[in-house]
Amino acid sequence: MRVAKLAFVMAVSCLLAAPALAQKAQDTLRVAINNPFNLLSTYDLPVDEGLVYSHEIYDYMLNYDEFNKKFVPGLAKSWKRIDDKTLEFELRDDVKFHNGDAFDADDVKATIDYVIDPKSKITFATSYNWVKEVEVMGPHTVRFHMVDAIATDLIQVAYRFQIYDGKLLSKMADRGDYGRLSPVGTGIYKVTQLDKNKGVIVERNDAYNVVPKEFKTARIKQIHGIPMPDRETQVAQILTGGVDLLRNVTPDTAKELAGKNNLTVSYVRTLNLMYMALDSMNLSGNKALSDPRVRQAIFMGIDRENLIKYIIPGGEVAEHIDADCFKATMACSYTTKPPAYDPEGAKKLLAEAGYPDGIDLNYVIYQPNEPIGIAIAGDLRKIGVRMSVQPTDIALYRRLQGDGKLQAWSILYPTGTYPDASAIFAVLFTGPAAKFYNDSVIDAQIQAGLREFDPEKRAAIYAKAFDRINEMHYHLPISSVPDVYVHTKDVKIAPDALSVGQRSVVDYAWN
């Protein structure tokens, strides 16, 4: 029914549409917004589509070059470690906020004071409250004092803390309104409109001087994010020239739209992790999964290369991986690999484990990736694993996880939001996820890695954990999953989302 309705919308749109008029001449890119927002702040509203804009409105103290795995200056031009709990930053003295206010040390302190204040309603407070306090040492020098020694402090500074205008922030009765009433930063784009109904408009900051052009360039003068929660409306609008670009399009919709009304599809390389996990502790009542041989057989029955080649959208730009991390992930290291595809060997291993007739398995998968789950189920039927595929949203997945009712699952994890191995372990093997493995070896390596400041030694520590995951067949890493965009041929999408920082509006350009 969804396919039929989409086809109807497309047919009507094609009949009624005047020639699509892209906004290249006006140097304005119009992008459909799936989930409307009226606040731009990673602290107060960390939603995907808002983050796309806020990453370009505000700057960070540091940036991380994901290609070369090194830190590069941002608002801080240099930094040094005083001791394991203290970092000192020398700040730029030639940067101005969008409203003309000069940037200095007081802005850093005011921002961090707000974020770590227990009274502030920060969504993910633990991402920031490892900082005890910020000490102003001079007009352009600050020291970060940490609660405890933490080896990931620099990369957290590079990815967690966007800096506000402290002068504006201090005048607000509710500092949480900053991203709503005055989203002023030092970034490459500045906000000229922010309205939940009318959308967000950002304009290039021609005075931008924080990050070198080789890392960040605003190739389009103005970006207009237009609220359009209904996908069918988005389809109609892009067919009739109402918008120029759709983000995070389903593969089916992309195939339907490709080549119609001057439209094309782009697949952009990301650090979105696709993996399959199994309940090794028998929490869900599927006893077979507690046997490592059964878990190994299941993974041997999945043809990862075929999935990447034929099923994963944009598989030609996907990264092939053998652990739950990527080349761009800091401290990603391992020496083992998952078992190779071997359906005959998998059937023998199941029989050896006492399941010659196979097993039944419930498979929970993030709904947008359902076609991948169906393909995996098809592979596993060949070895006698009868898998029922259950598409789900994140909320239902969290409930099933909390209740211990997951048997097999795949939830797409955007590791690029903080590309460090410690974050991957924190999400996949600590907290609610830990009970499905209860592995003391992995736990020990996670804790040791957080205390090791030497990058090579920390990578070696985490390698033991990644190797353990492969050896015990807890996870099967499959690949990255590219982002899917539909856009007019006037629009150019950069083929790679890896850059200094994260995927952002500055990856868009005109052909």
MOLIN-V402774 format. One record per pair of residues at least 24 apart in sequence whose ideal C-beta (glycine too) atoms are under 7 Angstrom apart, sorted by the first residue. I is the first residue (numbers start at 1). GAP is how many residues later the second one is. Records with the same first field share a line. If there is no record, write none. Layout:
I = GAP, GAP
This chain:
3 = 249
5 = 227
6 = 226, 229, 247, 250
9 = 223, 226, 227
10 = 225, 229, 246
13 = 223, 226, 227
14 = 225, 247
16 = 224
17 = 222, 223, 224, 244
20 = 220, 221, 241, 242, 468
21 = 220
22 = 222, 466, 468
23 = 221
24 = 466, 486
27 = 193, 194, 195
28 = 193, 194, 196
29 = 191, 194, 215, 216, 462, 479
30 = 194, 196, 213, 214
31 = 192, 194, 195, 212, 214, 216
32 = 194, 196, 202, 205, 211, 214
33 = 166, 192, 193, 194, 195
34 = 195, 214
35 = 194
36 = 160, 191, 193
37 = 159
38 = 142, 156, 157, 158
39 = 140, 141
40 = 139, 143, 151, 154
41 = 137, 138
42 = 120
43 = 72, 79
44 = 78, 79, 132, 135
45 = 134
46 = 77, 78
52 = 452, 453
53 = 147, 149, 172, 452
54 = 108
55 = 446, 447, 449
56 = 131, 132, 133, 146, 448, 449, 450
57 = 126, 128, 130, 132, 133, 134, 145
58 = 104, 105, 127, 129
59 = 104, 126, 127, 128, 151
60 = 98, 101, 102
61 = 28, 96, 100, 102
62 = 92, 95, 96
63 = 95, 148, 152, 437, 438
64 = 91, 94, 436
65 = 435
66 = 262, 353, 432, 433
67 = 431
69 = 261
71 = 83, 87
72 = 428
74 = 136, 137
75 = 28, 88, 111, 135
82 = 61
84 = 65
85 = 60, 61, 63, 64
86 = 57, 58, 59
87 = 56, 57, 66
88 = 53, 55
89 = 53
90 = 50, 51
91 = 49, 50, 51
93 = 47
94 = 115
95 = 91, 114, 115
96 = 90, 111
97 = 68, 87, 88, 89
98 = 86, 87, 92, 107
99 = 66, 85
101 = 64, 66
103 = 83
104 = 35, 36
105 = 31, 33, 34, 35, 36, 37
106 = 30, 60
107 = 56, 57, 58, 59
108 = 26, 34, 55
109 = 25, 27, 33, 57
110 = 54, 56, 59, 60
111 = 50, 52, 53, 55, 58
112 = 49
114 = 55, 61
120 = 55, 56
121 = 55
127 = 33
128 = 32
149 = 302
150 = 300
151 = 298, 299, 300, 301, 302, 307
152 = 268, 270, 298
155 = 175, 265
159 = 259
186 = 24
188 = 28, 30, 318
189 = 29, 34, 316
196 = 31
197 = 30
199 = 25, 26, 27, 28
200 = 25
211 = 289
215 = 284, 285
216 = 284, 290
217 = 289
218 = 288
219 = 287, 289, 290
220 = 288, 289, 290
223 = 282
238 = 25, 248
244 = 243, 244, 247
245 = 240, 242, 246
246 = 239, 240
247 = 238
248 = 235, 236
249 = 235, 236, 237
250 = 118
251 = 62, 120, 233
254 = 230, 232
257 = 229
262 = 226, 227
263 = 223, 224, 225
264 = 223, 225
265 = 219, 220, 221
266 = 219, 221, 227
267 = 46, 47, 50, 215, 217
268 = 214, 215, 217, 225, 227, 229
269 = 48, 211, 213, 226, 227, 228, 229
270 = 146, 210, 211, 212, 213, 227, 233
271 = 55, 57, 143, 144, 145, 148, 209
272 = 140, 142, 208, 209
273 = 51, 140, 142, 207
274 = 95, 98, 136, 138, 204, 205, 206, 207
275 = 49, 135, 200, 201, 202, 203
276 = 100, 132, 134, 199, 200, 202
277 = 131, 132, 197, 198
278 = 130, 196
279 = 127, 128, 157
280 = 156, 157, 192, 194
281 = 154, 155, 156, 157
283 = 121, 152, 153
284 = 120, 121, 122, 123
286 = 75, 121
288 = 67, 71
289 = 118
291 = 62
292 = 180, 181
293 = 56, 59, 60
294 = 56, 59, 61, 65
295 = 178
296 = 43, 53, 177
297 = 49, 52, 53, 86
298 = 82, 87
299 = 39, 40, 174, 177
300 = 39, 41, 42, 45, 46, 49
301 = 42, 45, 78, 79, 81, 82, 84
302 = 39, 74, 77, 78, 174
303 = 38, 76
304 = 37, 174
307 = 65, 68, 171
308 = 171
311 = 60, 61, 64
312 = 60, 167, 169
313 = 169, 171
314 = 168, 170
317 = 165, 178
318 = 161, 162, 163, 164
319 = 160, 161
320 = 159
321 = 156, 158
322 = 155
323 = 143, 147, 154
324 = 100, 104, 142, 145, 151, 153
325 = 96, 99
326 = 89, 154
328 = 91, 170
329 = 86, 90, 91, 92
330 = 89, 90, 91
331 = 89, 90, 91, 118, 124, 127, 128, 131
332 = 89
333 = 126, 127, 129, 130, 133
334 = 129, 132, 133, 136
335 = 128, 132
336 = 131, 134, 135
337 = 133
338 = 132, 138, 139
343 = 39, 40
346 = 37
347 = 36, 37
350 = 33, 34
357 = 27
358 = 26, 27, 28
359 = 26
360 = 26
361 = 24, 25, 26, 46, 47
362 = 26, 28, 45, 46
363 = 24, 25, 26, 27, 45, 46
364 = 26, 28, 33, 36, 42, 45
365 = 24, 26, 27, 44, 45
366 = 26, 44, 45, 46
367 = 24, 25, 26
369 = 41, 43, 112
373 = 37
401 = 31, 32
402 = 30
404 = 31
406 = 30
412 = 69
416 = 81, 86, 87
417 = 85
421 = 41
422 = 27, 28
425 = 40
437 = 37
439 = 29, 33
441 = 27
442 = 26, 27
